[in-house]
Amino acid sequence: MDLPVLPPVEPMLAKAVDELPAGGDWLFEPKWDGFRAIVFRDGPEVLIQSRDLRPFERYFPELLDPLRAALPERAVVDGEIVIARDARLDFEALLLRIHPAASRVALLARETPASYVAFDLLALGAEDLRPRPMAERRARLEAVLGDARPPIHLTPATTDRGTAADWFARFEGAGLDGVVAKGLAAPYQPGKRAMLKIKHARTADCVVAGFRWHKNGPGTHVGSLLLGLYDAEGRLHHVGITASFTWERRAALARELEPLREGALDNHPWKEWAEWAGFGDAEASGQRLPGAISRWSRGKDLSWEALRPERVCEVGYDHLQGMRFRHATTFRRWRPDKPPEACRYDQLEVTPPFEIERIFGR
């Protein structure tokens, strides 16, 4: 490739803050829930680089021709790969694309094609735009991709804080993560947390039904707690983990949870999870179960210790993806005042869907 910016390039990152910045000159954008990807195009050659600096094009072959059609002959663009389905983003469908079999990838590319949402321009022609201010990079990106057609999209952006606050409330129903704020005068800073991200933060009361040992302290230090929620039929689903503990607290948890290990598997709702081991996070009779192997966890010890599902904890989370928390949660406190059977899905806040086409444009 003959470009002024060559791979690998670390993407510019964001640090989490509690609210939209009120002062200063900011550009606000929706925070897309997908795979970060920097696209390099030099004539017919297109390279898609992942956040961890690896090639991505083999997993999303359906994007190569649209990117050639949409981008100038020589350009480097930063953005996000997403899959939109049923009027919202589908991160689970995106995960399935990272598959070693080309035939499987090709099938999924036809069944659930991906889209690319561009939000920054790093190079154009022979010019490296990274030192230029965000305001200029955005203007030039609009000139380049203002007429882009699906599956290539230009992300919405605004300098109005009120509009950004409205996006924060409404766009979550389409599966977006929140809002990103970028300084209008700021250059592109690879690898640095030079942007701000404002994500949805909520709490939920969950049953603690098991735990995993910490890799550096098996038998003495808890690594993570396995969380569960009951559905309307009374089935306990594995919904995620919480692992935000100090080393000292991990040791204390091991002692604290020891009494709940006695006879835990006798009538445990997840005792049959092993029958589905090797097939990802298993679902038996519609029930989410922990402990299985997926292509994302090969080589990791996913064995777990059962606990009698009698204790309840409050955790902080951002949003639900299907029947699971999208990211690891943050432990807040124990809830001895709350019975486990009260930890149900219906406690969670649900945001009405916002048609994804209204964000992408038809």
N, C-alpha and C positions, 0 to 999 in steps of 0.2 A: 504493500500500500504506500502511496505517496500523498500523505496528509500532514498538515502542520501539527496535528495532535494524533499520536499513534497509540494503539493499545499496548500494554494495559494502562487504564486510567482509573484510579480510585474515584468512585462517585462522591460528590459532596453530600454530607450527612446532616441530620437535624437533631437537636436536643429537645427534650420534652419540657414544656412549660404548662402552667395551669390554665392560662387564659390567653386570648388574643392580645397582642401588644397594642397599647392605646396610643402611644406616641411614636414619632419618627415616620419615615417614609417606607412603607412596606407593600410588597406584592403578595396577595393571598391566593392560594390555590387549593382545590380539594386534595386530600391525602388519599392517593389510590392504594387499594389493598391488592397488590400483585407482586410481580417479580421486577425488581429494579434492573434496568438494562440500558447500556450505552451502545448506540448503533454507530458503526463506522462505515461510510460508503465511499468507495473510490471507483467510479465507473461501474462495471458490472459486479465488482467484488463488494460483498456486504458481510460484515462481521457483527454479531450481536454478543456483547460482553456482559456477563452477569455481575452482580454486586461483589462476588468474591473473585472476580477477574478471570472467570472461566468462559469458554465459548458456549453460547446458548443456541446457535442457529439450528443445530441438529434436532432440538426439541420443539422448535417452532418453525418448521419449514414453510408453512403457509404464509408467513410474514415477509419472506424474502422478496418476492416479486412486488407486493404492494409497497414495500420500502423503497425499492428501486424506482417505482413509478412516482412516489411522493417526494422523495428527497432530491436535492440537486446532485449533480455528478460527483461532487466532492463535498462531504459534510460529515460532521460528528454531532449526534443528537443524544441528549439524556432524556430518559423517560421510564415508563412502566409497562410491562406486559400484563394484560388482564384478560380474563374470560368473562363475558357477560352472558347470563342465561336466566330466563324467567324473570326479567326486569330487574336483575341485580347482579353484582359481581359474585362469581363463584370461585373462591380460592381453592376449595377441595378439588374442583376440576383442573385447576392449574397444577396442583401437586401431582396429579396423575400423569402429567406430561413428562415428568423426569423419569423416564423409563429406558432401560438399556436396549430394548428391542425396537428397531427402526419401524417394523411393521405395526407395532402397537402405537407408536407415536403417529404414524401416518393415518391410522384409523381414527385416533382421537382428534387429529388435526381436521379431519373431515366432519366428525360428529360434533365437536365442541371447538370451533376455530377461535384462535386468540386474536386480540386487538393490541395495538401499540398506541399508548398515550404519551405524546411528547411534551416536555415542559422546560427544556433548556437547550440552547444551541452553543456548542463548545467550539466548533470550527466551521468555516464556510469558505470554499475555494482554497486559497493559499493562506488564509488569515486565521490565526489562533485567537478566538474570542474570549478565552477564559479570563484575561485581565480586564476585560471591558465590564462596565456596570450591568447589573441585572436588568435595569430598565432598557438598555440598548439591546441586550441579548434577547429579551422578550419581543421587542419591536421587530427585530430581524427574524426571529422565529415565526412570528405572525406573517411576515412577508413571504417566508418560505413555505409554510404549511397552512396558510389561511384558507386555501381551497382544497385541502386534503380530503380524501374520501375514505369511508370505512374500508378496511379495518384500521386505518391510520387516522389518529385524531390529535388535535391540538387541545391541551387541557384548558378549561375555563380559568380565567385569572381576573382579579379585581384589585384596585387600590382602596376600595371602600370597606371599612371595617364592618359596617352594618350588613353589607351584602355577604361578607365572609361569615358573620355570625348566623345569618340565615342559612347559608350552605351547611354550616356545622350542624344545625338542627335538622335540616331536611334531607341532606344527601346520605345520612347514615342508613336510611331505609333502602338505599340502592347498594349497600355493602361497602361504602367508603369509610375510611378510618377516622377522618377528622379534617383538619385544615393545616396547611403548611404556610408559614410566613417567611418571606425572603426579603432582605434589605435591598431596596431599589438601587442603591449606590454600590452594592457589594460585588466583588469579582467572584468568579467560580473558584472555590477552594477545595481541591481534591482531598478526600480523606478527612476533612475537618468538619466538625459539627457547627457549621456556620449558619444553618437555618433553624427555625423554630417549628416545632410540631405541637399542635393542640389536639389531644385525642379525648374520646369519650371515657369518662371514669365513673364507674358505678360499683355498688357492693351487692353481694349475694351471700346468703347463709347456705352452707353446704355440709353434707354429711362427710366425715372423714372415715373412709372404709378400708384404708390400707396405706402403706408407705413403701418407699424404696430406700435402701441404705445409700449413704454417700460413698462415692467411689474411693475416697481417701479414708473412709472410716467404717467399713462394713462391720456390722455387729455392735458398733459403738455410737455412730452418728447418723441421724436421719438425713437423707438427701432431699426427699420431697414427700409431701402428703398427697394421696390420691383422693380426689373429690368426687362426690356423687350428688345427683338430684333425682327426685322421684317424678315420674310422669303421672298422667291422670289415671293410669291403670295400676299404679302402685309399684312399678318396676324401677329399680335404682340403676341409673345410667352413670357410667364414668364420664365426667364432663371436663376433666383437666387436672392440673396439679398446682400446688403452691410450694415454692421452694425458697422464699425470701427470708432466710434465717442466718444468724451469725454462727460461727463455729461452736461457740459455747452453748447457744440455744439448741443446736442440732444434738449435742450430747444430752442436754436436759430433756429434749423430746423423746429420745430413745428410752430414757428411764420412765418418763411420764406415760408413754403409750404401752409399756410392757404389760400391764394388767389386761389390756384389751386384746392381746394376742392369744390369750388362753381360750381354746375352743372356737377360735374365730372362723374357721372354715366349716364348722359343723353345719351351719345353716346360712352360710354367706351367700348373698345374691350374685356374687361374681365367681363362685367356686368352679364353674365349668368353663372359665375363659380359656384354659389350656387346650380345650378341644379345637379351638380355632387358631391356635398359635401358628404363626407363619403366614397369615393372611391379612396383615395390617391390623389396625384397631378393629377387633371383631365385632360383629353384630349378630347375636343369636336371638331369633324370634323378635327382632326389632330392638334388641337391647344393646347399648354401647358397653363394651367390656374393655378392661385395661390389659396391658402386658404383652400384646402380640408384636411380631417383628414386621417392620415396613422397610421400604427401600431407603427411608430417611434415617433409620435407626440401626442398620446392620452394623455389627461390631460392638454395639452398646449392650450393657447388661440391663435388660428390662424386667428382670425378675422382681417380684414384689412380695411384701409380707401383708397378709390379711389382718384386719382389725375388726372386732365386732363393731358394726356400724351404729355406735351409740353416742358419739361425740359430734358436736356441731361447731364449725368455725365460720367466721365472717371473713370474706376475701374481697379485695378490690379487683375489678376486671374492666376491660374496655368494651368488648361486645361479643356476642354469641355468633359462631359460624356453624350453621346447622344446629346440631345438638350439643356442641362443645364450645368451651371458651376458645376464642381465636388465639390468644397468647397465654402464657403462664400468668397466673394471678398473683396478687400480693396479699400475704397473710395480714389480717388486721387484729383479730382477737378471737378467743374462744367464746362461745355462746352457750354456757351451761343452762341458761334460762329457756332455751328453745329445744323442743323435741325433734329428733331426726326426721320423723314423718312429715314435719312441717316444711322441710326443705324441698320445695317443688319448683318445677319450671315456671309455674304461673306467678311466682314472685318477681320474675325478671321483667324489666322494662322492654317493651317491643315497639320499635319505631315503624310506622307504616311505610310500605315500599314507595320509593320514588322512582318513577320510570327511568331506567338507565338511558333510554333513547333521548330523554329530555336533557341529559348531560352531554351525551355524545353528539346529539343532532342526528336527524334521520339521513 
